[in-house]
Amino acid sequence: MTTVFTYCLAFRYRLNGLLLTIYLNLCGCKAGRGLKVLRFPTFKDVPRGNIEIGNRVSIGRGVVFEIPKEGTLIVNDQVTIGDYNRFSSMNRIEIGSKTAIGESVSIRGSFHGVKRELPIIDQPSKSEPIFIGQDVLIGAYSVVLQGSHIPDGVVIGAKSLVRSRDELNSYGIFAGTPLKLIRFRE
């Protein structure tokens, strides 16, 4: 009985991947081979050729893509995106290959201004690109803010905050708010 359930789940995972591939292609975007999707993601804006997903990418449940027409999202090969993640940017978010993103991670490349003269909702948004290298692990419940650059091989511990001013070393293990170097990967 469990084997039948496992096959049905794997079939659904691949079927949702195929449906997402078709949807993205119809919107002028690119999706590679072997896309697996546990549950179809939510798009806050209709993609307009501004999303690229590489080969053998896995996407979990409850993922939200908030990438307006002026933004770009590039997810390279063999990336695993956990459940309930949010990708939001009016600029560019690029995720390197063989990267894993834990559940409930927020990657936010845009923010409202905060000047006193205008209500928050009326202020223009500011946006900077986010680059996440290859072979990176971002732990659950972490937040990556605009302008952040995470080099290859970095591990970000759970519930951490990555800011543009954080200087990260390749293959370092970082955690906390503010981020602190714990040690280097061996």
ZATI-225601 format. One record per residue: residue number from 1; residue in three letters; z, y, x of N, C-alpha, C in turn. Coordinates in Angstrom, 2 decimals. Last residue first. Example, Ala and Ser with C-alpha at 12.3 -4.5 7.8 and 13.67 -1.06 7.14 Angstrom:
2
+------+------+---------+---------+---------+---------+---------+---------+---------+---------+---------+
! resi ! resn !     n_Z !     n_Y !     n_X !    ca_Z !    ca_Y !    ca_X !     c_Z !     c_Y !     c_X !
+------+------+---------+---------+---------+---------+---------+---------+---------+---------+---------+
!    2 !  Ser !    7.08 !   -2.25 !   12.85 !    7.14 !   -1.06 !   13.67 !    7.87 !    0.03 !   12.90 !
!    1 !  Ala !    7.80 !   -5.69 !   13.19 !    7.80 !   -4.50 !   12.30 !    7.80 !   -3.30 !   13.20 !
+------+------+---------+---------+---------+---------+---------+---------+---------+---------+---------+
This chain:
186
+------+------+---------+---------+---------+---------+---------+---------+---------+---------+---------+
! resi ! resn !     n_Z !     n_Y !     n_X !    ca_Z !    ca_Y !    ca_X !     c_Z !     c_Y !     c_X !
+------+------+---------+---------+---------+---------+---------+---------+---------+---------+---------+
!  186 !  Glu !    6.33 !   21.88 !   34.33 !    6.18 !   21.06 !   35.55 !    4.89 !   20.26 !   35.51 !
!  185 !  Arg !    6.47 !   25.24 !   33.28 !    6.09 !   23.86 !   33.00 !    5.89 !   23.11 !   34.30 !
!  184 !  Phe !    9.30 !   27.26 !   34.23 !    7.86 !   26.98 !   34.25 !    7.63 !   25.52 !   33.91 !
!  183 !  Arg !   11.78 !   28.79 !   32.05 !   11.38 !   28.07 !   33.27 !    9.87 !   27.91 !   33.21 !
!  182 !  Ile !   12.25 !   31.05 !   30.46 !   13.25 !   29.98 !   30.55 !   13.03 !   29.19 !   31.85 !
!  181 !  Leu !   11.85 !   34.44 !   30.16 !   11.33 !   33.26 !   30.85 !   12.47 !   32.25 !   30.98 !
!  180 !  Lys !   12.19 !   35.89 !   26.95 !   12.72 !   35.69 !   28.30 !   12.12 !   34.41 !   28.86 !
!  179 !  Leu !   11.46 !   38.32 !   24.47 !   11.10 !   37.10 !   25.20 !   11.72 !   37.07 !   26.58 !
!  178 !  Pro !   14.25 !   39.88 !   22.70 !   12.94 !   39.87 !   23.38 !   12.71 !   38.57 !   24.15 !
!  177 !  Thr !   14.02 !   36.91 !   21.38 !   13.62 !   38.25 !   20.99 !   14.59 !   39.20 !   21.64 !
!  176 !  Gly !   12.88 !   33.63 !   22.56 !   13.79 !   34.68 !   22.17 !   13.13 !   35.96 !   21.72 !
!  175 !  Ala !   11.18 !   32.19 !   25.41 !   11.82 !   32.11 !   24.10 !   12.63 !   33.36 !   23.85 !
!  174 !  Phe !    8.75 !   30.50 !   27.44 !    9.44 !   31.72 !   27.03 !   10.07 !   31.51 !   25.66 !
!  173 !  Ile !    7.55 !   28.95 !   30.17 !    8.17 !   28.65 !   28.89 !    9.06 !   29.84 !   28.55 !
!  172 !  Gly !    4.39 !   29.37 !   31.86 !    5.80 !   29.67 !   31.68 !    6.26 !   29.24 !   30.30 !
!  171 !  Tyr !    1.69 !   29.15 !   32.30 !    2.50 !   27.92 !   32.34 !    4.01 !   28.19 !   32.32 !
!  170 !  Ser !    1.31 !   32.51 !   33.36 !    0.70 !   31.23 !   33.00 !    1.68 !   30.09 !   33.23 !
!  169 !  Asn !    3.70 !   34.87 !   32.22 !    3.06 !   34.18 !   33.33 !    2.47 !   32.86 !   32.83 !
!  168 !  Leu !    3.69 !   37.91 !   30.37 !    3.88 !   36.46 !   30.41 !    3.11 !   35.87 !   31.58 !
!  167 !  Glu !    5.19 !   40.74 !   29.44 !    4.35 !   40.22 !   30.52 !    4.66 !   38.74 !   30.70 !
!  166 !  Asp !    5.15 !   42.53 !   26.47 !    5.70 !   41.36 !   27.16 !    4.72 !   40.86 !   28.21 !
!  165 !  Arg !    3.85 !   44.48 !   25.05 !    4.44 !   44.87 !   26.34 !    5.08 !   43.70 !   27.09 !
!  164 !  Ser !    3.09 !   43.28 !   22.69 !    2.05 !   43.65 !   23.65 !    2.64 !   43.99 !   25.01 !
!  163 !  Arg !    5.30 !   40.52 !   21.92 !    4.83 !   41.89 !   21.78 !    3.82 !   42.21 !   22.87 !
!  162 !  Val !    6.56 !   37.86 !   20.15 !    5.67 !   38.20 !   21.27 !    5.10 !   39.58 !   20.99 !
!  161 !  Leu !    9.55 !   36.39 !   19.33 !    8.70 !   37.54 !   19.04 !    7.89 !   37.87 !   20.28 !
!  160 !  Ser !   10.52 !   33.12 !   18.09 !   10.36 !   34.13 !   19.15 !    9.43 !   35.25 !   18.67 !
!  159 !  Lys !   11.02 !   30.72 !   16.73 !   11.65 !   31.97 !   16.29 !   11.61 !   33.06 !   17.35 !
!  158 !  Ala !   10.52 !   28.43 !   19.45 !   10.64 !   28.72 !   18.03 !   11.38 !   30.03 !   17.80 !
!  157 !  Gly !    8.86 !   29.51 !   22.53 !    9.87 !   28.80 !   21.76 !    9.92 !   29.25 !   20.31 !
!  156 !  Ile !    5.75 !   29.13 !   23.83 !    6.59 !   30.12 !   23.18 !    7.56 !   29.34 !   22.29 !
!  155 !  Val !    4.24 !   28.29 !   26.80 !    4.97 !   27.74 !   25.66 !    5.86 !   28.86 !   25.13 !
!  154 !  Val !    1.04 !   28.67 !   28.37 !    2.35 !   29.20 !   27.99 !    2.92 !   28.45 !   26.80 !
!  153 !  Gly !   -1.56 !   27.95 !   29.13 !   -0.44 !   27.06 !   29.43 !    0.93 !   27.52 !   29.02 !
!  152 !  Asp !   -2.97 !   31.20 !   29.61 !   -3.12 !   29.74 !   29.54 !   -1.81 !   29.02 !   29.86 !
!  151 !  Pro !   -1.18 !   34.07 !   28.17 !   -2.03 !   33.37 !   29.13 !   -2.06 !   31.85 !   28.91 !
!  150 !  Ile !   -1.36 !   36.13 !   25.51 !   -0.61 !   34.95 !   25.92 !   -1.52 !   34.15 !   26.87 !
!  149 !  His !   -1.07 !   39.35 !   24.65 !   -1.93 !   38.48 !   25.48 !   -1.05 !   37.33 !   25.97 !
!  148 !  Ser !   -0.98 !   41.61 !   21.88 !   -0.37 !   40.56 !   22.71 !   -1.42 !   39.76 !   23.45 !
!  147 !  Gly !   -1.98 !   43.46 !   20.10 !   -2.09 !   43.75 !   21.52 !   -1.51 !   42.69 !   22.44 !
!  146 !  Gln !    0.34 !   42.75 !   17.47 !   -0.90 !   43.36 !   17.95 !   -0.85 !   43.66 !   19.44 !
!  145 !  Leu !    2.55 !   39.85 !   17.81 !    2.15 !   41.17 !   17.33 !    0.90 !   41.70 !   18.03 !
!  144 !  Val !    3.59 !   36.88 !   16.56 !    2.78 !   37.43 !   17.65 !    2.21 !   38.74 !   17.13 !
!  143 !  Val !    6.48 !   35.11 !   15.81 !    5.61 !   36.21 !   15.41 !    4.91 !   36.73 !   16.65 !
!  142 !  Ser !    7.59 !   31.79 !   14.81 !    7.39 !   32.86 !   15.78 !    6.45 !   33.92 !   15.20 !
!  141 !  Tyr !    8.01 !   29.51 !   13.29 !    8.63 !   30.76 !   12.86 !    8.51 !   31.89 !   13.88 !
!  140 !  Ala !    7.54 !   27.13 !   15.94 !    7.69 !   27.47 !   14.53 !    8.42 !   28.79 !   14.34 !
!  139 !  Gly !    5.85 !   28.05 !   19.05 !    6.84 !   27.37 !   18.23 !    6.96 !   27.93 !   16.82 !
!  138 !  Ile !    2.82 !   27.56 !   20.45 !    3.62 !   28.62 !   19.81 !    4.53 !   27.92 !   18.82 !
!  137 !  Leu !    1.35 !   26.59 !   23.39 !    2.16 !   26.11 !   22.27 !    2.96 !   27.29 !   21.74 !
!  136 !  Val !   -1.85 !   26.40 !   24.92 !   -0.67 !   27.18 !   24.57 !    0.04 !   26.49 !   23.41 !
!  135 !  Asp !   -4.37 !   25.72 !   25.95 !   -3.21 !   24.87 !   26.21 !   -1.90 !   25.61 !   25.99 !
!  134 !  Gln !   -5.73 !   29.04 !   26.51 !   -5.88 !   27.59 !   26.31 !   -4.56 !   26.87 !   26.60 !
!  133 !  Gly !   -4.39 !   32.13 !   25.04 !   -5.15 !   31.30 !   25.98 !   -5.25 !   29.84 !   25.58 !
!  132 !  Ile !   -4.90 !   34.57 !   22.73 !   -4.04 !   33.42 !   23.00 !   -4.86 !   32.45 !   23.84 !
!  131 !  Phe !   -5.03 !   37.96 !   22.14 !   -5.67 !   36.85 !   22.85 !   -4.62 !   35.80 !   23.16 !
!  130 !  Ile !   -5.66 !   40.45 !   19.80 !   -4.69 !   39.45 !   20.26 !   -5.47 !   38.34 !   20.94 !
!  129 !  Pro !   -6.47 !   43.98 !   19.62 !   -6.80 !   42.56 !   19.69 !   -5.63 !   41.71 !   20.19 !
!  128 !  Glu !   -4.91 !   46.27 !   17.31 !   -5.28 !   45.92 !   18.67 !   -5.58 !   44.42 !   18.72 !
!  127 !  Ser !   -4.62 !   48.89 !   14.93 !   -4.97 !   47.51 !   15.23 !   -5.36 !   47.35 !   16.70 !
!  126 !  Lys !   -3.07 !   50.65 !   12.29 !   -3.42 !   50.59 !   13.71 !   -3.69 !   49.12 !   14.02 !
!  125 !  Ser !   -3.92 !   52.10 !    9.13 !   -3.43 !   50.99 !    9.95 !   -3.89 !   51.15 !   11.39 !
!  124 !  Pro !   -2.82 !   55.19 !    7.67 !   -3.86 !   54.32 !    8.24 !   -3.24 !   53.22 !    9.09 !
!  123 !  Gln !   -0.59 !   55.38 !    4.85 !   -0.89 !   55.61 !    6.26 !   -2.00 !   54.68 !    6.76 !
!  122 !  Asp !    0.25 !   54.80 !    2.33 !   -0.89 !   55.70 !    2.47 !   -1.32 !   55.92 !    3.92 !
!  121 !  Ile !    2.54 !   53.25 !    2.59 !    1.36 !   52.63 !    1.97 !    0.10 !   53.48 !    2.15 !
!  120 !  Ile !    4.44 !   55.10 !    3.62 !    3.93 !   53.98 !    4.43 !    2.61 !   53.44 !    3.88 !
!  119 !  Pro !    3.74 !   58.52 !    2.82 !    4.36 !   57.24 !    2.49 !    3.69 !   56.12 !    3.30 !
!  118 !  Leu !    3.69 !   60.97 !    5.46 !    3.01 !   60.18 !    4.43 !    3.83 !   58.94 !    4.07 !
!  117 !  Glu !    5.35 !   62.17 !    7.37 !    4.61 !   63.01 !    6.43 !    3.99 !   62.25 !    5.27 !
!  116 !  Arg !    6.45 !   60.36 !    9.20 !    7.27 !   60.81 !    8.07 !    6.46 !   61.53 !    7.00 !
!  115 !  Lys !    4.55 !   57.50 !   10.31 !    4.89 !   58.93 !   10.37 !    5.61 !   59.35 !    9.09 !
!  114 !  Val !    3.73 !   54.89 !   10.78 !    5.10 !   55.11 !   10.29 !    5.50 !   56.59 !   10.37 !
!  113 !  Gly !    0.83 !   52.82 !    9.98 !    1.52 !   53.86 !   10.72 !    2.89 !   54.13 !   10.09 !
!  112 !  His !    0.66 !   49.25 !    9.60 !    0.61 !   50.61 !    9.04 !    1.28 !   51.57 !   10.01 !
!  111 !  Phe !   -1.00 !   47.00 !   11.86 !    0.20 !   47.51 !   11.21 !   -0.05 !   48.90 !   10.66 !
!  110 !  Ser !   -2.53 !   44.00 !   13.11 !   -2.63 !   45.32 !   12.48 !   -1.31 !   45.69 !   11.84 !
!  109 !  Gly !   -2.33 !   41.39 !   13.96 !   -3.01 !   42.33 !   14.83 !   -3.12 !   43.73 !   14.28 !
!  108 !  Arg !   -0.18 !   38.84 !   13.83 !   -0.48 !   40.09 !   13.14 !   -1.05 !   41.12 !   14.10 !
!  107 !  Ile !    0.65 !   35.77 !   13.01 !   -0.11 !   36.43 !   14.07 !   -0.71 !   37.67 !   13.45 !
!  106 !  Ser !    3.37 !   33.82 !   12.31 !    2.63 !   34.99 !   11.85 !    1.97 !   35.66 !   13.05 !
!  105 !  Val !    4.11 !   30.46 !   11.49 !    3.88 !   31.46 !   12.54 !    3.04 !   32.59 !   11.94 !
!  104 !  Ser !    4.74 !   28.14 !    9.99 !    5.26 !   29.45 !    9.61 !    5.19 !   30.50 !   10.72 !
!  103 !  Glu !    4.55 !   25.58 !   12.54 !    4.55 !   26.05 !   11.16 !    5.20 !   27.43 !   11.02 !
!  102 !  Gly !    2.78 !   26.08 !   15.72 !    3.74 !   25.46 !   14.81 !    3.69 !   26.07 !   13.43 !
!  101 !  Ile !   -0.21 !   25.59 !   17.21 !    0.57 !   26.64 !   16.57 !    1.46 !   25.97 !   15.53 !
!  100 !  Ala !   -1.70 !   24.66 !   20.21 !   -0.98 !   24.20 !   19.02 !   -0.11 !   25.34 !   18.51 !
!   99 !  Thr !   -4.85 !   24.43 !   21.87 !   -3.63 !   25.18 !   21.58 !   -3.02 !   24.65 !   20.29 !
!   98 !  Lys !   -7.38 !   23.67 !   22.74 !   -6.23 !   22.78 !   22.94 !   -4.89 !   23.49 !   22.80 !
!   97 !  Ser !   -8.82 !   26.94 !   23.40 !   -8.88 !   25.51 !   23.06 !   -7.59 !   24.77 !   23.43 !
!   96 !  Gly !   -7.45 !   30.12 !   22.24 !   -8.10 !   29.22 !   23.19 !   -8.00 !   27.75 !   22.79 !
!   95 !  Ile !   -8.12 !   32.43 !   19.81 !   -7.21 !   31.34 !   20.15 !   -7.97 !   30.35 !   21.02 !
!   94 !  Glu !   -8.25 !   35.84 !   19.08 !   -8.93 !   34.70 !   19.71 !   -7.89 !   33.69 !   20.18 !
!   93 !  Ile !   -8.70 !   38.38 !   16.85 !   -7.74 !   37.35 !   17.24 !   -8.56 !   36.22 !   17.83 !
!   92 !  Arg !   -9.43 !   41.80 !   16.56 !   -9.87 !   40.47 !   17.00 !   -8.66 !   39.61 !   17.33 !
!   91 !  Asn !   -8.82 !   43.76 !   13.82 !   -9.44 !   43.77 !   15.14 !   -9.88 !   42.35 !   15.46 !
!   90 !  Met !   -7.32 !   43.57 !   11.69 !   -8.53 !   44.36 !   11.49 !   -9.28 !   44.47 !   12.81 !
!   89 !  Ser !   -5.59 !   40.56 !   10.89 !   -6.02 !   41.57 !   11.86 !   -7.28 !   42.27 !   11.41 !
!   88 !  Ser !   -3.61 !   37.78 !   10.54 !   -3.95 !   39.05 !    9.91 !   -4.36 !   40.05 !   10.98 !
!   87 !  Phe !   -2.72 !   34.66 !    9.65 !   -3.52 !   35.34 !   10.66 !   -4.03 !   36.62 !   10.02 !
!   86 !  Arg !    0.04 !   32.62 !    9.04 !   -0.73 !   33.78 !    8.59 !   -1.41 !   34.42 !    9.79 !
!   85 !  Asn !    0.95 !   29.25 !    8.09 !    0.71 !   30.29 !    9.08 !   -0.10 !   31.43 !    8.46 !
!   84 !  Tyr !    1.63 !   26.83 !    6.70 !    2.14 !   28.15 !    6.29 !    2.05 !   29.23 !    7.36 !
!   83 !  Asp !    1.43 !   24.24 !    9.20 !    1.55 !   24.69 !    7.82 !    2.08 !   26.12 !    7.73 !
!   82 !  Gly !   -0.49 !   24.70 !   12.30 !    0.50 !   24.09 !   11.41 !    0.51 !   24.71 !   10.02 !
!   81 !  Ile !   -3.40 !   24.05 !   13.86 !   -2.72 !   25.13 !   13.16 !   -1.79 !   24.49 !   12.14 !
!   80 !  Thr !   -4.72 !   23.08 !   16.85 !   -3.94 !   22.60 !   15.71 !   -3.16 !   23.77 !   15.14 !
!   79 !  Val !   -7.89 !   22.98 !   18.36 !   -6.70 !   23.77 !   18.05 !   -6.03 !   23.15 !   16.83 !
!   78 !  Gln !  -10.35 !   22.02 !   19.39 !   -9.15 !   21.21 !   19.42 !   -7.86 !   22.02 !   19.26 !
!   77 !  Asp !  -12.10 !   25.04 !   20.32 !  -12.02 !   23.60 !   20.09 !  -10.60 !   23.03 !   20.19 !
!   76 !  Asn !  -11.00 !   28.31 !   18.99 !  -11.80 !   27.42 !   19.83 !  -11.49 !   25.95 !   19.56 !
!   75 !  Val !  -11.35 !   30.67 !   16.67 !  -10.48 !   29.53 !   16.95 !  -11.33 !   28.53 !   17.72 !
!   74 !  Ile !  -11.50 !   34.01 !   16.08 !  -12.17 !   32.94 !   16.82 !  -11.13 !   31.88 !   17.17 !
!   73 !  Leu !  -11.96 !   36.54 !   13.81 !  -11.08 !   35.43 !   14.16 !  -11.91 !   34.36 !   14.86 !
!   72 !  Thr !  -12.15 !   40.03 !   13.40 !  -12.80 !   38.81 !   13.88 !  -11.73 !   37.78 !   14.19 !
!   71 !  Gly !  -12.58 !   42.86 !   11.10 !  -11.84 !   41.96 !   11.98 !  -12.64 !   40.74 !   12.37 !
!   70 !  Glu !  -14.03 !   44.17 !    9.20 !  -14.02 !   44.75 !   10.55 !  -13.26 !   43.89 !   11.55 !
!   69 !  Lys !  -13.58 !   42.63 !    6.88 !  -14.92 !   42.64 !    7.48 !  -14.95 !   43.23 !    8.88 !
!   68 !  Pro !  -10.26 !   41.16 !    7.38 !  -11.27 !   41.95 !    6.67 !  -12.58 !   42.01 !    7.45 !
!   67 !  Ile !   -8.43 !   38.48 !    7.27 !   -9.35 !   39.05 !    8.26 !  -10.42 !   39.82 !    7.49 !
!   66 !  Glu !   -6.15 !   36.64 !    6.72 !   -6.30 !   38.01 !    6.23 !   -7.11 !   38.77 !    7.27 !
!   65 !  Phe !   -5.67 !   33.46 !    5.87 !   -6.53 !   34.24 !    6.76 !   -6.74 !   35.61 !    6.12 !
!   64 !  Val !   -2.99 !   31.28 !    5.63 !   -3.61 !   32.48 !    5.07 !   -4.40 !   33.18 !    6.17 !
!   63 !  Val !   -2.09 !   27.94 !    4.80 !   -2.54 !   28.89 !    5.83 !   -3.28 !   30.05 !    5.15 !
!   62 !  Gly !   -1.10 !   25.80 !    3.25 !   -0.62 !   27.14 !    3.03 !   -1.01 !   28.17 !    4.08 !
!   61 !  Arg !   -1.24 !   23.03 !    5.59 !   -1.10 !   23.59 !    4.24 !   -0.71 !   25.06 !    4.29 !
!   60 !  Gly !   -3.29 !   23.06 !    8.65 !   -2.29 !   22.54 !    7.71 !   -2.33 !   23.21 !    6.35 !
!   59 !  Ile !   -6.14 !   22.15 !   10.40 !   -5.47 !   23.24 !    9.69 !   -4.55 !   22.63 !    8.64 !
!   58 !  Ser !   -7.67 !   21.35 !   13.46 !   -6.87 !   20.88 !   12.32 !   -6.11 !   22.06 !   11.73 !
!   57 !  Val !  -10.84 !   20.99 !   15.02 !   -9.71 !   21.86 !   14.68 !   -9.00 !   21.27 !   13.46 !
!   56 !  Arg !  -13.24 !   19.91 !   16.14 !  -11.99 !   19.12 !   16.04 !  -10.74 !   19.99 !   15.88 !
!   55 !  Asn !  -14.84 !   22.88 !   17.36 !  -14.85 !   21.45 !   17.04 !  -13.43 !   20.88 !   17.02 !
!   54 !  Gly !  -14.00 !   26.22 !   16.07 !  -14.62 !   25.25 !   16.98 !  -14.55 !   23.82 !   16.47 !
!   53 !  Ile !  -14.84 !   28.82 !   13.97 !  -13.90 !   27.73 !   14.18 !  -14.62 !   26.65 !   14.98 !
!   52 !  Glu !  -15.08 !   32.22 !   13.40 !  -15.67 !   31.08 !   14.12 !  -14.57 !   30.06 !   14.35 !
!   51 !  Ile !  -15.73 !   34.91 !   11.25 !  -14.82 !   33.81 !   11.58 !  -15.60 !   32.70 !   12.26 !
!   50 !  Asn !  -17.50 !   36.77 !   10.28 !  -16.51 !   37.22 !   11.25 !  -15.47 !   36.15 !   11.61 !
!   49 !  Gly !  -19.26 !   36.51 !    8.20 !  -19.76 !   36.24 !    9.54 !  -18.77 !   36.58 !   10.63 !
!   48 !  Arg !  -17.28 !   37.37 !    6.27 !  -18.63 !   37.94 !    6.36 !  -19.17 !   37.75 !    7.77 !
!   47 !  Pro !  -14.96 !   36.02 !    3.88 !  -15.48 !   36.10 !    5.25 !  -16.93 !   36.59 !    5.24 !
!   46 !  Val !  -13.29 !   37.96 !    1.52 !  -14.38 !   37.00 !    1.70 !  -14.89 !   37.13 !    3.13 !
!   45 !  Asp !   -9.80 !   38.26 !    2.14 !  -11.12 !   38.88 !    2.00 !  -12.15 !   37.78 !    2.17 !
!   44 !  Lys !   -7.82 !   36.37 !    2.18 !   -7.53 !   37.64 !    1.50 !   -8.79 !   38.46 !    1.29 !
!   43 !  Phe !   -8.02 !   32.99 !    1.68 !   -8.72 !   34.10 !    2.34 !   -8.42 !   35.36 !    1.54 !
!   42 !  Thr !   -6.10 !   30.13 !    2.21 !   -6.31 !   31.31 !    1.37 !   -6.99 !   32.38 !    2.23 !
!   41 !  Pro !   -7.36 !   26.77 !    2.94 !   -6.63 !   28.02 !    3.23 !   -6.95 !   29.12 !    2.22 !
!   40 !  Phe !   -6.86 !   23.60 !    1.47 !   -7.80 !   24.70 !    1.66 !   -7.03 !   26.00 !    1.89 !
!   39 !  Arg !   -4.87 !   21.37 !    3.31 !   -5.07 !   22.09 !    2.05 !   -5.92 !   23.32 !    2.35 !
!   38 !  Leu !   -5.66 !   20.06 !    5.69 !   -4.76 !   19.41 !    4.75 !   -4.86 !   20.05 !    3.37 !
!   37 !  Val !   -8.63 !   19.64 !    7.32 !   -7.84 !   20.63 !    6.59 !   -6.97 !   19.90 !    5.58 !
!   36 !  Lys !  -10.56 !   19.36 !   10.20 !   -9.66 !   18.66 !    9.28 !   -8.74 !   19.70 !    8.65 !
!   35 !  Leu !  -13.77 !   19.26 !   11.61 !  -12.72 !   20.12 !   11.06 !  -11.90 !   19.31 !   10.06 !
!   34 !  Gly !  -15.93 !   18.02 !   12.89 !  -14.63 !   17.36 !   12.87 !  -13.49 !   18.23 !   12.39 !
!   33 !  Arg !  -17.81 !   20.74 !   14.36 !  -17.69 !   19.38 !   13.83 !  -16.24 !   18.92 !   13.81 !
!   32 !  Gly !  -17.26 !   24.26 !   13.53 !  -17.72 !   23.13 !   14.32 !  -17.53 !   21.80 !   13.61 !
!   31 !  Ala !  -18.46 !   27.00 !   11.79 !  -17.40 !   25.98 !   11.84 !  -17.99 !   24.77 !   12.55 !
!   30 !  Lys !  -19.13 !   30.44 !   11.36 !  -19.42 !   29.20 !   12.05 !  -18.21 !   28.28 !   12.01 !
!   29 !  Cys !  -20.38 !   32.48 !    8.58 !  -19.46 !   32.17 !    9.67 !  -19.87 !   30.85 !   10.32 !
!   28 !  Gly !  -21.78 !   33.03 !    6.30 !  -22.34 !   33.49 !    7.56 !  -21.45 !   33.26 !    8.77 !
!   27 !  Cys !  -20.85 !   31.82 !    4.05 !  -20.42 !   33.21 !    4.27 !  -20.91 !   33.76 !    5.61 !
!   26 !  Leu !  -21.71 !   29.25 !    4.34 !  -22.32 !   30.05 !    3.28 !  -21.98 !   31.54 !    3.43 !
!   25 !  Asn !  -19.93 !   28.45 !    6.37 !  -21.36 !   28.57 !    6.66 !  -22.08 !   29.42 !    5.61 !
!   24 !  Leu !  -17.52 !   28.40 !    4.89 !  -17.68 !   29.34 !    5.99 !  -19.15 !   29.54 !    6.35 !
!   23 !  Tyr !  -18.15 !   26.31 !    3.03 !  -17.79 !   27.66 !    2.58 !  -18.02 !   28.69 !    3.69 !
!   22 !  Ile !  -18.56 !   24.13 !    4.78 !  -19.65 !   24.59 !    3.91 !  -19.38 !   26.02 !    3.46 !
!   21 !  Thr !  -15.99 !   23.97 !    5.94 !  -17.17 !   24.18 !    6.78 !  -18.33 !   24.73 !    5.95 !
!   20 !  Leu !  -14.47 !   23.36 !    3.67 !  -14.24 !   24.63 !    4.37 !  -15.43 !   24.96 !    5.27 !
!   19 !  Leu !  -15.54 !   20.82 !    3.10 !  -15.66 !   21.91 !    2.12 !  -15.44 !   23.27 !    2.77 !
!   18 !  Leu !  -14.75 !   19.44 !    5.42 !  -16.17 !   19.58 !    5.10 !  -16.39 !   20.73 !    4.11 !
!   17 !  Gly !  -11.97 !   19.58 !    5.10 !  -12.62 !   20.17 !    6.28 !  -14.10 !   20.40 !    6.04 !
!   16 !  Asn !  -11.65 !   18.09 !    2.77 !  -11.30 !   19.52 !    2.75 !  -11.92 !   20.25 !    3.94 !
!   15 !  Leu !  -12.45 !   15.63 !    3.92 !  -13.23 !   16.22 !    2.83 !  -12.94 !   17.71 !    2.72 !
!   14 !  Arg !  -10.39 !   15.15 !    5.77 !  -11.77 !   15.37 !    6.25 !  -12.66 !   16.02 !    5.18 !
!   13 !  Tyr !   -8.22 !   14.92 !    4.00 !   -8.15 !   15.83 !    5.14 !   -9.54 !   16.17 !    5.64 !
!   12 !  Arg !   -9.07 !   12.79 !    2.41 !   -8.89 !   14.12 !    1.82 !   -8.88 !   15.20 !    2.90 !
!   11 !  Phe !   -9.03 !   10.71 !    4.31 !  -10.29 !   11.06 !    3.64 !  -10.20 !   12.48 !    3.06 !
!   10 !  Ala !   -6.32 !   10.65 !    4.92 !   -7.27 !   10.97 !    5.98 !   -8.62 !   11.39 !    5.38 !
!    9 !  Leu !   -5.35 !    9.84 !    2.40 !   -4.94 !   11.12 !    2.97 !   -5.92 !   11.57 !    4.05 !
!    8 !  Cys !   -6.53 !    7.31 !    2.19 !   -6.83 !    8.34 !    1.19 !   -6.49 !    9.73 !    1.72 !
!    7 !  Tyr !   -5.34 !    5.99 !    4.36 !   -6.79 !    6.18 !    4.34 !   -7.18 !    7.27 !    3.36 !
!    6 !  Thr !   -2.65 !    6.07 !    3.50 !   -3.04 !    6.71 !    4.76 !   -4.53 !    6.97 !    4.80 !
!    5 !  Phe !   -2.80 !    4.50 !    1.17 !   -2.39 !    5.90 !    1.09 !   -2.82 !    6.67 !    2.33 !
!    4 !  Val !   -3.49 !    2.05 !    2.34 !   -4.41 !    2.67 !    1.39 !   -4.08 !    4.16 !    1.27 !
!    3 !  Thr !   -1.16 !    1.61 !    3.84 !   -2.44 !    1.72 !    4.52 !   -3.46 !    2.41 !    3.62 !
!    2 !  Thr !    0.80 !    1.27 !    1.92 !    0.86 !    2.45 !    2.79 !   -0.48 !    2.67 !    3.48 !
!    1 !  Met !    0.00 !   -1.20 !    0.81 !    0.00 !    0.00 !    0.00 !    0.00 !    1.27 !    0.86 !
+------+------+---------+---------+---------+---------+---------+---------+---------+---------+---------+
